[in-house]
């Protein structure tokens, strides 16, 4: 399913940081929805030029600093164990969409994320203190993101949670989620992102809007 493309002038520029499994898929569906997208990894953009051409046609390989500078939304899709090497100054003042998960069997034990008072995106926000972090796209498999999209109003349209402390940022990211082919269920606290993480009630589950709202409400109540 291809999302309906909208005029570029109406949509923010997207920068995807990460060219592994997740980043190129998000870049690809964003482009198909009408967004201008740049993609970056660590180092020289020429190293990911072929990845971009094959996996995200239309995405512009850039140096991370250049991609972030021009972006209205930055998607953080790097391996979580590399997060500690990311310079927080790079993302100063930016709206950051955190799609990462902390999964010790995959990432190994990461001391930064072992503080169980906080969800992983809350810890990301604490490190990126001068950025605005919103959590989404972490509770759907990267291999599902493209194929699970449906037009607005479709009875088969899947819902994704969008959690953050800044209402305007949550609205912007929810609009992005809607444009790429999903119903956005908004949560007004980043702490609610813990419900979207591995072990949470909606992680990995294909749920419609009402089903997701009920599953989460049962945990909150």
C-alpha positions as CSV (number, residue, x, y, z in Angstrom):
1,X,0.0,0.0,0.0
2,X,1.3,3.4,-0.9
3,X,0.3,6.4,1.3
4,X,-1.3,9.4,-0.4
5,X,1.4,11.9,-1.3
6,X,0.8,15.5,-0.1
7,X,2.5,18.7,-1.2
8,X,6.0,19.1,0.2
9,X,5.3,22.7,1.2
10,X,2.7,21.5,3.8
11,X,5.1,19.1,5.5
12,X,8.2,19.4,7.7
13,X,11.5,18.2,6.5
14,X,12.4,14.8,8.0
15,X,15.9,13.8,9.0
16,X,16.4,10.1,9.7
17,X,19.5,9.2,11.8
18,X,20.3,5.6,11.2
19,X,20.8,3.6,8.1
20,X,20.4,0.1,9.5
21,X,17.2,-1.9,9.5
22,X,14.8,0.7,10.7
23,X,15.9,4.0,9.3
24,X,15.6,3.3,5.6
25,X,12.1,1.9,6.0
26,X,10.9,5.0,7.8
27,X,12.6,7.2,5.2
28,X,10.9,5.2,2.4
29,X,7.4,5.5,3.8
30,X,7.9,9.1,4.6
31,X,8.9,9.9,1.0
32,X,5.9,8.0,-0.3
33,X,3.7,10.1,2.0
34,X,5.1,13.3,0.4
35,X,7.9,14.3,2.8
36,X,11.3,15.6,1.9
37,X,13.7,13.2,3.7
38,X,17.4,13.1,4.4
39,X,19.2,10.2,5.9
40,X,22.4,10.1,7.8
41,X,24.7,7.7,9.7
42,X,28.0,8.3,11.4
43,X,30.6,9.5,9.1
44,X,30.8,10.2,5.3
45,X,27.4,10.2,3.6
46,X,28.9,8.5,0.6
47,X,29.1,5.3,2.7
48,X,25.3,5.1,2.7
49,X,24.6,6.4,-0.7
50,X,23.9,2.9,-2.1
51,X,21.7,2.0,0.9
52,X,19.7,5.1,0.2
53,X,19.4,4.5,-3.5
54,X,18.2,0.9,-3.0
55,X,16.2,1.0,0.2
56,X,15.0,4.6,0.4
57,X,14.9,6.0,-3.2
58,X,14.6,9.8,-3.0
59,X,16.2,10.1,0.5
60,X,19.2,12.4,0.4
61,X,22.3,11.0,2.1
62,X,23.8,13.8,4.3
63,X,26.2,14.3,7.1
64,X,24.2,14.1,10.4
65,X,24.8,17.7,11.3
66,X,23.6,19.0,7.9
67,X,20.5,16.7,7.9
68,X,19.5,17.7,11.4
69,X,20.0,21.4,10.8
70,X,17.4,21.5,8.0
71,X,14.9,19.2,9.6
72,X,11.6,20.0,11.4
73,X,11.5,16.4,12.7
74,X,14.5,14.2,13.5
75,X,13.9,10.4,13.6
76,X,16.4,8.7,16.0
77,X,16.7,5.2,14.6
78,X,20.3,4.3,15.6
79,X,21.1,1.0,17.5
80,X,20.4,1.8,21.2
81,X,23.8,0.7,22.3
82,X,25.3,3.6,20.2
83,X,23.2,6.2,21.8
84,X,25.8,7.0,24.5
85,X,28.2,8.1,21.7
86,X,25.7,10.5,20.2
87,X,26.5,14.2,20.9
88,X,23.4,15.8,22.5
89,X,24.5,19.2,21.1
90,X,23.7,17.8,17.6
91,X,20.0,17.7,18.5
92,X,19.7,21.0,20.4
93,X,16.3,22.6,19.9
94,X,15.0,19.8,17.7
95,X,11.9,17.7,17.8
96,X,13.3,14.1,18.1
97,X,11.2,11.0,17.4
98,X,12.7,8.1,19.4
99,X,12.0,4.8,17.7
100,X,14.6,2.9,19.8
101,X,13.9,0.1,22.3
102,X,16.0,-1.2,25.1
103,X,16.2,-4.9,24.8
104,X,19.1,-6.4,26.8
105,X,19.0,-9.8,25.0
106,X,19.8,-7.9,21.8
107,X,21.7,-4.8,23.0
108,X,23.4,-6.3,26.0
109,X,23.0,-4.6,29.4
110,X,23.3,-0.8,28.9
111,X,23.9,0.9,32.2
112,X,22.3,4.1,31.2
113,X,19.0,2.4,30.6
114,X,19.0,0.2,33.7
115,X,17.3,2.9,35.8
116,X,13.9,1.3,36.0
117,X,12.3,4.5,37.4
118,X,12.1,5.7,33.8
119,X,11.1,4.4,30.4
120,X,13.8,4.3,27.8
121,X,12.6,7.5,26.0
122,X,12.5,9.3,29.3
123,X,16.2,8.5,29.7
124,X,16.8,9.6,26.1
125,X,15.0,12.9,27.0
126,X,17.2,13.4,30.1
127,X,20.3,13.1,28.0
128,X,18.9,15.2,25.2
129,X,17.8,17.9,27.7
130,X,17.6,20.7,25.1
131,X,15.6,18.7,22.6
132,X,11.9,17.6,22.6
133,X,11.5,13.8,22.5
134,X,8.4,12.0,21.3
135,X,8.1,8.2,21.4
136,X,6.5,6.2,18.6
137,X,7.2,3.6,15.9
138,X,9.0,1.5,18.4
139,X,6.2,-1.0,19.0
140,X,5.8,-2.1,15.4
141,X,8.4,-4.3,13.7
142,X,10.5,-2.5,11.1
143,X,9.5,-5.3,8.6
144,X,5.8,-4.4,9.2
145,X,6.0,-0.6,8.8
146,X,5.6,-0.5,5.1
147,X,3.1,-3.4,4.6
148,X,0.8,-2.5,7.5
149,X,-0.1,1.0,6.2
150,X,-3.7,1.6,5.3
151,X,-5.7,4.6,4.0
152,X,-7.5,6.8,6.5
153,X,-10.9,5.3,7.4
154,X,-9.9,1.8,6.5
155,X,-11.3,-0.8,9.0
156,X,-7.9,-2.5,8.8
157,X,-5.9,0.6,9.7
158,X,-3.5,-0.1,12.5
159,X,-3.0,2.3,15.4
160,X,0.3,3.5,16.8
161,X,0.9,5.2,20.1
162,X,2.6,8.7,20.2
163,X,3.8,9.8,23.6
164,X,5.4,13.0,24.7
165,X,5.3,15.9,27.2
166,X,5.0,18.7,24.7
167,X,1.5,18.9,23.2
168,X,2.6,20.7,20.0
169,X,5.4,18.2,19.4
170,X,3.0,15.3,19.9
171,X,0.5,16.8,17.5
172,X,3.2,17.2,14.8
173,X,4.4,13.6,15.2
174,X,0.8,12.3,15.3
175,X,0.2,14.1,12.0
176,X,3.3,12.3,10.6
177,X,2.0,9.0,11.8
178,X,-1.4,9.7,10.2
179,X,0.2,10.7,6.9
180,X,2.3,7.5,6.6
181,X,-0.8,5.3,7.0
182,X,-1.6,4.7,10.6
183,X,-4.0,6.0,13.2
184,X,-2.2,7.9,16.0
185,X,-3.2,7.5,19.6
186,X,-1.8,10.4,21.5
187,X,-0.5,10.3,25.1
188,X,0.3,13.6,26.9
189,X,3.2,12.3,28.9
190,X,6.5,10.8,27.7
191,X,6.3,8.4,30.7
192,X,3.3,6.7,29.0
193,X,5.9,5.5,26.4
194,X,6.7,2.7,28.8
195,X,3.4,1.1,27.8
196,X,4.8,0.9,24.2
197,X,8.1,-0.7,25.1
198,X,9.0,-4.4,25.1
199,X,6.9,-6.1,27.8
200,X,4.2,-3.4,27.5
201,X,0.6,-4.2,26.6
202,X,0.8,-3.1,23.0
203,X,4.4,-4.0,22.0
204,X,4.3,-6.1,18.8
205,X,0.5,-6.2,18.8
206,X,-1.5,-5.2,15.7
207,X,-4.3,-3.2,17.2
208,X,-6.9,-0.8,15.9
209,X,-7.4,2.5,17.6
210,X,-10.1,1.4,20.1
211,X,-8.2,-1.8,20.9
212,X,-5.0,0.1,21.6
213,X,-6.8,2.7,23.8
214,X,-8.5,-0.1,25.8
215,X,-5.2,-2.1,26.2
216,X,-3.4,1.0,27.5
217,X,-6.3,2.2,29.7
218,X,-6.4,-1.1,31.5
219,X,-2.8,-0.6,32.5
220,X,-3.3,3.0,33.6
221,X,-6.4,2.3,35.6
